[in-house]
Amino acid sequence: MADGSRCCHETLTLHPQPAGTGGPLRIVFTEGPDRYVPGGAPLGSGDVGYVRGASLNLHEPGAVRALLDVALARGWQPAVRQAVELDGWSLLEAAAAARTGTTGPNNPTQAS
């Protein structure tokens, strides 16, 4: 950045299985106002979220699964053989709601 400050971000990269059957999905969480990403104490590794809202730990398999389900519901196609990058913040609330059971099982794209 031109002003010398640094920007923190956390990227979760998922690869379709078996290997070579599609392109990777990169879910990127970039720091910003009222958001947090790992950058040292007091945050744990993999913690992303809103200061006053939804959060996930990207090291938890259930959190990864919830993000994957939301990405699929919103149109990500794992068989496409190119890398796709999504803004993690656009998926976070729906994924967190799915993890806590506050959305219906057939509608992971909308938080209540």
CYANA upper distance limits for C-alpha pairs under 8 A (distance plus 0.5 A):
  1 MET  CA      5 SER  CA      6.68
  1 MET  CA      6 ARG  CA      7.13
  1 MET  CA      7 CYS  CA      8.46
  7 CYS  CA     30 THR  CA      7.92
  7 CYS  CA     31 GLU  CA      7.21
  8 CYS  CA     30 THR  CA      6.63
  8 CYS  CA     31 GLU  CA      6.10
  8 CYS  CA     37 VAL  CA      7.43
  8 CYS  CA     38 PRO  CA      8.20
  8 CYS  CA     39 GLY  CA      7.34
  9 HIS  CA     28 VAL  CA      7.38
  9 HIS  CA     29 PHE  CA      5.89
  9 HIS  CA     30 THR  CA      4.66
  9 HIS  CA     31 GLU  CA      6.28
  9 HIS  CA     37 VAL  CA      6.71
  9 HIS  CA     38 PRO  CA      8.13
 10 GLU  CA     28 VAL  CA      6.35
 10 GLU  CA     29 PHE  CA      5.62
 10 GLU  CA     30 THR  CA      7.00
 10 GLU  CA     37 VAL  CA      6.81
 10 GLU  CA     38 PRO  CA      7.56
 10 GLU  CA     46 GLY  CA      7.98
 10 GLU  CA     48 VAL  CA      8.34
 11 THR  CA     26 ARG  CA      6.89
 11 THR  CA     27 ILE  CA      6.10
 11 THR  CA     28 VAL  CA      4.93
 11 THR  CA     29 PHE  CA      6.74
 12 LEU  CA     26 ARG  CA      6.17
 12 LEU  CA     27 ILE  CA      5.59
 12 LEU  CA     28 VAL  CA      6.95
 12 LEU  CA     58 LEU  CA      7.70
 13 THR  CA     24 PRO  CA      7.06
 13 THR  CA     25 LEU  CA      6.10
 13 THR  CA     26 ARG  CA      4.93
 13 THR  CA     27 ILE  CA      6.85
 14 LEU  CA     24 PRO  CA      6.03
 14 LEU  CA     25 LEU  CA      5.60
 14 LEU  CA     26 ARG  CA      6.96
 15 HIS  CA     19 ALA  CA      7.74
 15 HIS  CA     22 GLY  CA      8.03
 15 HIS  CA     23 GLY  CA      7.19
 15 HIS  CA     24 PRO  CA      5.05
 15 HIS  CA     25 LEU  CA      6.99
 16 PRO  CA     20 GLY  CA      7.97
 16 PRO  CA     21 THR  CA      6.76
 16 PRO  CA     22 GLY  CA      6.25
 16 PRO  CA     23 GLY  CA      7.39
 16 PRO  CA     24 PRO  CA      7.11
 16 PRO  CA     78 PRO  CA      6.56
 16 PRO  CA     79 ALA  CA      8.07
 17 GLN  CA     21 THR  CA      7.01
 21 THR  CA     78 PRO  CA      8.45
 21 THR  CA     79 ALA  CA      6.55
 21 THR  CA     81 ARG  CA      7.69
 22 GLY  CA     78 PRO  CA      6.03
 22 GLY  CA     79 ALA  CA      4.88
 22 GLY  CA     80 VAL  CA      5.69
 22 GLY  CA     81 ARG  CA      4.76
 22 GLY  CA     82 GLN  CA      7.34
 23 GLY  CA     78 PRO  CA      7.05
 23 GLY  CA     79 ALA  CA      7.48
 23 GLY  CA     80 VAL  CA      6.49
 23 GLY  CA     81 ARG  CA      4.82
 23 GLY  CA     82 GLN  CA      4.86
 23 GLY  CA     83 ALA  CA      5.22
 23 GLY  CA     84 VAL  CA      7.69
 24 PRO  CA     78 PRO  CA      8.10
 24 PRO  CA     82 GLN  CA      7.47
 24 PRO  CA     83 ALA  CA      5.34
 24 PRO  CA     84 VAL  CA      6.90
 25 LEU  CA     78 PRO  CA      8.28
 25 LEU  CA     83 ALA  CA      6.46
 25 LEU  CA     84 VAL  CA      5.49
 25 LEU  CA     85 GLU  CA      6.45
 25 LEU  CA     86 LEU  CA      8.08
 26 ARG  CA     83 ALA  CA      7.93
 26 ARG  CA     84 VAL  CA      6.59
 26 ARG  CA     85 GLU  CA      5.08
 26 ARG  CA     86 LEU  CA      6.69
 27 ILE  CA     85 GLU  CA      6.38
 27 ILE  CA     86 LEU  CA      5.45
 27 ILE  CA     87 ASP  CA      6.47
 27 ILE  CA     88 GLY  CA      5.55
 28 VAL  CA     85 GLU  CA      7.59
 28 VAL  CA     86 LEU  CA      6.72
 28 VAL  CA     87 ASP  CA      5.77
 28 VAL  CA     88 GLY  CA      5.45
 28 VAL  CA     89 TRP  CA      8.41
 29 PHE  CA     37 VAL  CA      7.51
 29 PHE  CA     48 VAL  CA      7.76
 29 PHE  CA     87 ASP  CA      6.89
 29 PHE  CA     88 GLY  CA      5.44
 29 PHE  CA     89 TRP  CA      6.70
 30 THR  CA     37 VAL  CA      7.61
 31 GLU  CA     35 ARG  CA      6.37
 31 GLU  CA     36 TYR  CA      6.24
 31 GLU  CA     37 VAL  CA      6.40
 32 GLY  CA     36 TYR  CA      7.71
 34 ASP  CA     50 TYR  CA      6.15
 34 ASP  CA     51 VAL  CA      5.58
 34 ASP  CA     52 ARG  CA      7.89
 35 ARG  CA     48 VAL  CA      8.05
 35 ARG  CA     49 GLY  CA      6.18
 35 ARG  CA     50 TYR  CA      4.83
 35 ARG  CA     51 VAL  CA      6.00
 36 TYR  CA     47 ASP  CA      8.25
 36 TYR  CA     48 VAL  CA      6.05
 36 TYR  CA     49 GLY  CA      5.99
 36 TYR  CA     50 TYR  CA      6.69
 36 TYR  CA     51 VAL  CA      7.16
 37 VAL  CA     43 LEU  CA      8.28
 37 VAL  CA     46 GLY  CA      8.03
 37 VAL  CA     47 ASP  CA      6.59
 37 VAL  CA     48 VAL  CA      5.17
 37 VAL  CA     49 GLY  CA      7.46
 38 PRO  CA     43 LEU  CA      6.27
 38 PRO  CA     44 GLY  CA      6.98
 38 PRO  CA     45 SER  CA      6.24
 38 PRO  CA     46 GLY  CA      6.68
 38 PRO  CA     47 ASP  CA      6.42
 38 PRO  CA     48 VAL  CA      7.36
 39 GLY  CA     43 LEU  CA      7.56
 40 GLY  CA     44 GLY  CA      7.99
 43 LEU  CA     47 ASP  CA      7.01
 45 SER  CA     57 ASN  CA      8.27
 45 SER  CA     59 HIS  CA      8.33
 46 GLY  CA     56 LEU  CA      8.43
 46 GLY  CA     57 ASN  CA      5.50
 46 GLY  CA     58 LEU  CA      5.22
 46 GLY  CA     59 HIS  CA      6.23
 47 ASP  CA     55 SER  CA      7.71
 47 ASP  CA     56 LEU  CA      6.40
 47 ASP  CA     57 ASN  CA      4.87
 47 ASP  CA     58 LEU  CA      6.86
 48 VAL  CA     55 SER  CA      6.13
 48 VAL  CA     56 LEU  CA      6.09
 48 VAL  CA     57 ASN  CA      6.80
 48 VAL  CA     58 LEU  CA      7.99
 49 GLY  CA     53 GLY  CA      7.47
 49 GLY  CA     54 ALA  CA      6.13
 49 GLY  CA     55 SER  CA      4.34
 49 GLY  CA     56 LEU  CA      6.76
 49 GLY  CA     92 LEU  CA      8.03
 50 TYR  CA     54 ALA  CA      6.19
 50 TYR  CA     55 SER  CA      6.71
 54 ALA  CA     92 LEU  CA      7.51
 54 ALA  CA     93 GLU  CA      6.17
 54 ALA  CA     96 ALA  CA      6.54
 54 ALA  CA     97 ALA  CA      8.31
 55 SER  CA     92 LEU  CA      7.64
 55 SER  CA     93 GLU  CA      8.18
 55 SER  CA     96 ALA  CA      6.87
 56 LEU  CA     63 ALA  CA      6.67
 56 LEU  CA     92 LEU  CA      8.10
 56 LEU  CA     96 ALA  CA      6.89
 57 ASN  CA     63 ALA  CA      7.00
 58 LEU  CA     63 ALA  CA      6.58
 58 LEU  CA     64 VAL  CA      6.57
 59 HIS  CA     63 ALA  CA      8.10
 59 HIS  CA     64 VAL  CA      8.01
 60 GLU  CA     64 VAL  CA      6.97
 61 PRO  CA     65 ARG  CA      6.58
 62 GLY  CA     66 ALA  CA      6.59
 62 GLY  CA     99 ARG  CA      7.56
 63 ALA  CA     67 LEU  CA      6.79
 63 ALA  CA     95 ALA  CA      7.63
 63 ALA  CA     96 ALA  CA      7.86
 63 ALA  CA     99 ARG  CA      7.31
 64 VAL  CA     68 LEU  CA      6.65
 65 ARG  CA     69 ASP  CA      6.57
 66 ALA  CA     70 VAL  CA      6.78
 66 ALA  CA     95 ALA  CA      5.33
 66 ALA  CA     96 ALA  CA      7.84
 66 ALA  CA     98 ALA  CA      6.98
 66 ALA  CA     99 ARG  CA      7.06
 67 LEU  CA     71 ALA  CA      6.64
 67 LEU  CA     91 LEU  CA      6.98
 67 LEU  CA     92 LEU  CA      7.63
 67 LEU  CA     95 ALA  CA      5.74
 68 LEU  CA     72 LEU  CA      6.62
 69 ASP  CA     73 ALA  CA      6.58
 69 ASP  CA     95 ALA  CA      8.32
 69 ASP  CA    108 PRO  CA      7.57
 70 VAL  CA     74 ARG  CA      6.63
 70 VAL  CA     91 LEU  CA      6.92
 70 VAL  CA     94 ALA  CA      7.43
 70 VAL  CA     95 ALA  CA      6.80
 70 VAL  CA    108 PRO  CA      6.27
 70 VAL  CA    109 THR  CA      6.10
 71 ALA  CA     75 GLY  CA      6.94
 71 ALA  CA     76 TRP  CA      6.01
 71 ALA  CA     91 LEU  CA      7.59
 72 LEU  CA     76 TRP  CA      5.30
 72 LEU  CA     77 GLN  CA      7.22
 73 ALA  CA    108 PRO  CA      7.73
 73 ALA  CA    109 THR  CA      7.08
 74 ARG  CA    109 THR  CA      7.62
 86 LEU  CA     90 SER  CA      8.44
 87 ASP  CA     91 LEU  CA      7.84
 88 GLY  CA     92 LEU  CA      6.52
 89 TRP  CA     93 GLU  CA      8.04
 91 LEU  CA     95 ALA  CA      6.62
 91 LEU  CA    109 THR  CA      8.40
 92 LEU  CA     96 ALA  CA      6.45
 93 GLU  CA     97 ALA  CA      6.51
 93 GLU  CA    111 ALA  CA      6.73
 94 ALA  CA     98 ALA  CA      6.64
 94 ALA  CA    103 THR  CA      8.40
 94 ALA  CA    108 PRO  CA      6.53
 94 ALA  CA    109 THR  CA      5.89
 94 ALA  CA    110 GLN  CA      5.95
 94 ALA  CA    111 ALA  CA      5.31
 95 ALA  CA     99 ARG  CA      6.77
 95 ALA  CA    108 PRO  CA      7.43
 95 ALA  CA    109 THR  CA      8.21
 96 ALA  CA    100 THR  CA      6.89
 97 ALA  CA    101 GLY  CA      6.50
 97 ALA  CA    102 THR  CA      5.58
 97 ALA  CA    103 THR  CA      6.45
 97 ALA  CA    108 PRO  CA      8.48
 97 ALA  CA    111 ALA  CA      6.18
 97 ALA  CA    112 SER  CA      8.04
 98 ALA  CA    102 THR  CA      6.56
 98 ALA  CA    103 THR  CA      6.00
 98 ALA  CA    104 GLY  CA      8.17
 98 ALA  CA    105 PRO  CA      8.15
 98 ALA  CA    108 PRO  CA      6.50
 98 ALA  CA    111 ALA  CA      8.28
102 THR  CA    111 ALA  CA      7.60
102 THR  CA    112 SER  CA      6.98
103 THR  CA    107 ASN  CA      7.10
103 THR  CA    108 PRO  CA      6.83
103 THR  CA    110 GLN  CA      7.47
103 THR  CA    111 ALA  CA      6.48
103 THR  CA    112 SER  CA      6.80
104 GLY  CA    108 PRO  CA      7.31
